Amino acid sequence: MNPSRENDLNMTRRQLFGRSALGLGTATMAQLLGSELLAQTPDSPEGLHHPAKAKRVIYLFMSGGPSQQDMWDYKPKMKEMFGKDLPEHIRDGQRITGMTAGQKTLPLCPSKYAFTKQDNNDQGVWVSELLPHTAKVAKELCVVHSTFTEAINHDPAVTYIQTGSQIPGRPSFGSWLSYGLGRMNEDLPGYVVMHAKTNFGEQSLFNRLWGPGFLPSEHQGVLLRSQGDPVLYLNNPKGVSRTDRRTQLDALAALNETQHDQFGDPEILARIKQHEMAYRMQTSVPELMDLSEEKESTFTLYGEEAREAGTFAACCLNARRLAERGVRNIQIFHRGWDAHGNLPREHESQCKDIDQACAALITDLKQRDMLKDTLVVWGGEFGRTAYCQGKLTEKNYGRDHHPRCFTTWMAGGGVKPGITYGRTDDYGYNIVQADGTPIFPQPTKDHWTPGSVHIHDLNATILHLLGIDHRKLTYRYQGRDFRLTDIHGHVIKELVL
């Protein structure tokens, strides 16, 4: 085919108008958008919608649904209800999973673990004996007992809290932050993900959970691996020097820029940025992962497991190192919290994995004067039921999925320390008002009720702490302005200092 004819065919109508719109059109658009465009300008203080209390987020995600009943939400009256059927008026026709729908009864299951209140005031934090180390930093925690979601199965629920939609394809939380705030360190990604080792890794985690969706691909989360090279292809092939790699990238960038001039595809520019980031990471990542310079006191704080790559403790230590180096969003996934049966054995193992490391991370950040502007978030996709799945004994039980109310906590980054927010009923089944009065109907994402925190509210509040108005962080795709919180979300001001 004639090359000039091929070029004509390759230019679509959209590309023609897109290319002709540059210049005067771009200047006019900048005037129309004004300061709203600045919210997407990396590292510009003027780009924030309001003063930020946090510069960065470390998100500890407990995939599978940790049991709030056994860790955080103390229900002493449940001791009197052991084995009794969940009252019909408490369930009130609410959806349950197919795993317990066939049970003739839903026997109430009080926790076998002792709880201790860490402060004497009304909002003091109750912590289970499963978390002795975390209990020591409870005065730094803002514990929310009334988080809720509509999703009742794992993949839709994890996708929902991570992207704002139960349907895959939307940008992840960290990608939204990367898009809205940019990077603080040009030698490291703005969004880093780690997977911690676990003894109960039942659920799969798909890379779309830290993917950019329809945002430019440069906002993709970068997964740090615990075995082999921390990042794939971090080292050059044998026989290729760093100078050779630089020459190759320069030539490739020139070709890509020519292609961008021809087609106007913004993904080509994103590709150039990704290549440059990969080149810089060849130097920055090995230094980041080298723990040989850490003091012995650090390993005493985090525990000996922090020396073993891939453990939750090692991930938390690396999260602090990433935060020190200016990474905006760090997310650690810890799987295995789906305790349908034999919950005590599984949760005791899981809590042993995370307890000391969570406490160490908060202590470490505070000692380095970083906790004040680093927001630490802990939680899963939903909680677990007050009733038992399967056979119930005083020493052993399982719990099903429960999206109606579950516990998350935050620390640092501008949240109120040492408090609890939201209440659940004596069964730990529904959200109630501050005085214990039932809320009818129960809160929904469309109608916010004081004391309740929908996952959209949680994400809106996190963005608020970072200086972002969740209603203004948008991206136009297929004719619609999308955002992390969809068309919902309410900032919970009661959690903010």
N, C-alpha and C positions, 0 to 999 in steps of 0.2 A: 504494500500500500504506500502511496505517496506520503512522506513524513508530514508535510504541511496539512494534508487532508486528515491524517490521523490526529494531529494536534487539534484541529477544528472539532472532530468528533468527540475528543476527550473533554472538551469544555462544555459542561452542562449549562443550562439556562441559569441555574442558581449560582454557579461559579462566575458566569459572565456578570451578573448583577452584583455579586459579592465583590469582585475585583474593581468594578467601576464605581462602587460605593466608597472606596477608600479615598483618603485625602480630605476634601471638603466635608464629605459625609461623616467622617470620623470626628473632625473638629466640632461639627454641629452636634453630634451625639454626646460628646464630652460636655458641652455646654448644657444640654438638656438634662443629663444625669447629675451633674454637679457633684456634691459631696457623697452622694449615694454610691458612686463608683469607687470611692476611696475605701470602702469596707472590704474590697477585694485586693487592695494594694499591699503587698508583703511589707511587713515591718514598719509600717507608717503609723505612728501614734494617732495622727489625725484621722486615720482610716477606721478607727473603732467607733461604734455607735455611741458609746459612753465609756467613762473610765473603767479600765479592767482591774479586777482584784487578783486574777490569776494570769500567769503568762503561759502556763503549760498544764497538761493533764496526763496523769498516769492512771489508766483504767484497768482495774483488776477484775476480769470477767470470769465468774464461776459458772461454766457451762454445764447445764443439766438440771439446775434448779435446787440450790441449797435449801435445807430445811430451816426456815425461820423459827419454827416451833422448838427446835433443838439447839439453836445458837443464839438467838437475839430476842425473840418475842415471848417473854415470860408469861405463862398461863397457869398460875397455881391452882385455880378452881378446877382445872381439867383433871387433877388428881382424884377428885370426887366422882368423876364421870367415866372412869376407866371401863372400857368395853360396852358402854351404853351406846345406843344408836344415835347418830346425829339427828337432832330434831328436824322435822320436816320444815318448820317455819324458818329455821336457820338456813337450810339449803335453798328454800323458796324457789324450787324448780331450776336452779342454776345448773349450767352444763357441767358434766363430768366426763372423763375420758372413757373409752371403751374397755379399758383395763379393769375398771371397778364398776362399770355399769351393770355387769351381770351378777354382782354380789347381792345376796339377799339382805344383808345389813351393811351399814357403814359405821363400824365400831369406833368410838372415840379413843384416841391414843395419846395420853399425856406423855411428855418427854421424860425419859429416865434420868436426865442430867440435872444437876443442881445449878442454880443461877445465883449470881451475886450482883447486887446493885453497887455501881462504882461511885455514886455520889448520893448525898442525902436529900438533894432538892427534888422537886416534883418531876423535873425533866431528866433526872439522872438515868444513866445507861445501865441496863441489865445485860450481863454477859454470862454465857454458859461456861461450865467447867471445861468444855471442849476447847476453849480459846483462852488459856491462862496468860499468854504473852500479850495478846490483843487487849485483854482486860486492863493491862497496865497502862495502855495509852488511850483508854476510853475517854479521858478528859479532853482529848483532841477530836473525838468523833462526833459527827452530826448524823444520828441514826434515824432513818425514815422507815416506819413500820407500815406505812399505808401506800406503798407503791403498788400499782395494778396495771393489768394489760388485758386485752381481749383474747390473745392467742393462748391456746391450751396445749399445743404440741410443739416439740422442740424446734424444728427447723423454722416454721413460721414465727415462733416467738423470738428466737435469736435474731432472725432477719429483721423482725419488727423493731426491736430495741436498738439494733445496730444501724438500721437504715431509715426507719420511720415508716416502713411498709412491710406487710407480711408477704408481699409478692416480690420475688427477687428481681434485681435490675437497678435499684436505686443506689445512689452513692452512699458509702459508709460514713459513719460519724467522723472518723479521722480524716477522710477525704474532704468532707465539708470544711473541717478546720483548716486543712492545707489550702483549699481553694480560697477561704475567706481571709486567712491571716498570713499565709505564706510561710517561708522558712526563716529561722533565726540564725542558722549555721549553713552556709553554702556548701560545706563539705559533707554534710549528713542530710538524710531525708527529713522532711517535716513530720513524717508519720512512720513509726516503726512498730512492728508486731512481733511478739514472741509466743511460742507454745511451750508451756511447762510440762514436764513429765508427770505422769499420774499412774496409779495402779488400776484405775477404773476408767479407761478411755473409751467408753462405749460410743459416744456420739461423734460423728464426723463434723469437721469444721471446714467450710468451703472458702476458697480465697475471695469469693464475692463479698464476704463479710468484712473484708478490709479493702475492697475494690472501689474504683472511682465511679462505677455506673456510667452515667452519661456525661460526667465531668471529664475534662481533659485527662489523659492517662498519666500525666506527670504527678497527679494527686493520689495515685495508687499507694497503699501501704507497702512498705518493704519488710518482708519476713526475714528475721534473723534466725538461722538454723543453729541447732545445738551440736550437730555432728558435721565433720568436714568443714569446708569453708563456710563462714557465717552467712555469706551471700553467694549464690551460684555464680560461677565464672569470675570470682573476685581476683584470681590470679591470671596473669597472661599465659598463653600457651608457651610451651618450650620453644626457645629460639626467638621469641618476640620480646623486645625490650620495652621499657616505658616510653622511650623516645619513639620507637616504632609505633607504639599504640597512639601516641599523640599525633603523629603524622597521619595515621589512618583516620583518626577521628576528625582531623581538620579537613581531609579530603572528603569524608563522608558528609560532614556538615555543609561543605560547599555544594555537594550534589543535592542534599536535602533542601537547602535554601533555593536552589534553582527550581526544584520541583514545587516548592511552596509558592514561588513567584508565578509558576505556571498554573497551578491548580487552586491555590488559596485555601488549602486544607489546614486548619489549625493543629490537627494531630501531627503534622509534619514538624511543626515547631516544638511540640511536646516531645517528639522523638529525639530531637537534637538536645533538649534539656536533659532527657533521661540518659543519653550517652555521656554527656558531660558529668552528670552526677555519678554515674558508674565509675568514671575515670578518677574522680576525686575520692570516691569511697575506697579505692584500692589502697590509699594511704591512711584514711581516717578510720576505717573499720578495724583493721588489725590492731591499731593502738587502743581503740575502744574496748576490744574483747580481751586485751591483755590485763589480767588481774594481778600480775606479779608485784606491782607497785602499791597495792592496797595494804594497809596496815593490818597487823594481827588482830587489833581491836575491832576492825570491821568484820572479820570472820567470826569473832566472838559474838558480835551483835547479831549477825544474820544466821549464824550457825555453820557448822562444818559442811553442810550440804551446799552452801554457796560456792564451794570450791569445785563442785561437780557441774559441768555444763549441762544446761537444760532443766535443772531442778527449778522449782518455783523460787527458792531462795536466790539462786544464781540469776534468774530473770529479774528479780526485784533489785538486786545489786546493780545489774546492768541498766535497769531503768533509771536508777539514781545517776549513774554515769552518763547516760544519754541526756537526762534532764540538765545536768551540769554543762553539757556541751551544746545546749541550745535546741534540742529536739522538742518540737512543740507538743506532739501527741505520742505517747507510748502506751501500747495495749498488750497486756499479758492474758492469754487464755489458759484457764486451768479446767480441764474436762473431768467428768466422772462423778458429778453430783446427782445423778439420776437414780436415787435410792428407792426403788419400788419394793424391794425386799432386803432384809438384813441391813437396814439403815445404820444401826450402831457400828457394825464392823466397818462399813464403807465410810461413814462420816468421820469416824475416829481417825482413819487413815488420811482422809482428805484434809481434815483440820490440822493434823500433824504436819502435813505438807506446807500449809499456808500460814499457820498461826505466828510462829516466830518471825517469819519473813515480813508479814504485814506490819507487825509491831516495829521491826527493825527499820523498815522503809520510812515509816513516819518519824521515828526517833532520829534516824540519820539525816533526813531532810531538815528536821528542826535544828539539829546541832549545826548544820551548815547554813542556817538562816535562809533555807529555801522553801520551807513548808508554807510560809506566809503567801508565796505567789505560785505554789504548785498545788493543784487540786488533785487529790487522790480519791478515786471512786471505786467502790467495791459492790458487786452484786451479780445476779444471774438473770435469766430470761423470765422466770416466774418462781414461785415458792412451792411448798408442799402442803398436803392436806392435813387437817386436824384428825381425820379418820385414818384407819389402817387399811392398807391394801394387802389382802391375803390374811394369813394367820397372825393373831395378836397374842403376845405374851408380855409379861412385865419386862423381860430382858431383850426381847427381839421383836421388831416390827418393820413394816415398810410404809411408805407414804406415796400417794399419787401426785400428779401435777396439780398446782393450785394457782391460778392467775389472779384471783379476786383480791388478794392482799399478800404482800411479801416484803421482806426487809432489804434495804440497800443502805450503805453508809458512805459519807464523804468526809474528808479531812483536809484542812488547810485551804489555800486558795480563796479565802474570803467567806467561808461558811462558818456558822456559829459552832463553837466547840462545846463538847460535853452536854449535848442536848438530845432528846428524842422528839420526833415529830410524827403526828398521826397516831390513831389508836385503832385496835381491832377488838372485836367482841371477846367474851370469855372463852369462846371456842377457837379463836384465831382464824375465823372463817370469813367474816365480813368487816369492812371498815365502818367505824362508828364515829359519832361526834365526840368532842373533847370531854363531855360529861358522861360518855358511855351510851347515850341515846342512839338507837339504830337510825341509820340514814335510809329512807325509802323515797324513791327508788335508790338503789346503789349508784355511786358516782359513775359517770361515763366520760369518754374523751370529749364529747360534745358539750357537756354541762359540768363544769368544774364545781366541786363541793369543797369548802374549807376543810383542811385536814387530810385531803386525799391527794395523791401524786400519781397521775397517769404517766406512763413512760415518755409521752410527749412533753409533759410538764418537767420531768427530770432533765430531758435533753435541753429544753428551753432554759432551764435554770443554769445548767452547765455553761451554755453559750453566753448567758447573761454575765456570769462570773468572768468570762473571757473578754468581756467588752462588746459582745455581739447581741443585737436585737434579732431574735430568731425569726421574726417576721420579715426582716430586711435582707437576710442572707439567702438569696434566691439565684436560680439558674434557669434560663429559658430553654426549654426543650420541647420539641413537637408542639409548639404554639402555646405552651403553658409555663408559668413561673413556678418551678418546684422549690421546695425547701425541706430541710431535715424533719421538721415537725408537721409536714403536710399543711393542712389548714387549721391545725389545732395548736395546743400548747399554752401553758400559763406559767409565768415565772413565779416560783414560790418564794416570795420576799421574806417570809418568816425564817427561812434558812440562811439568809444572807446577812453578814455583819453590816 
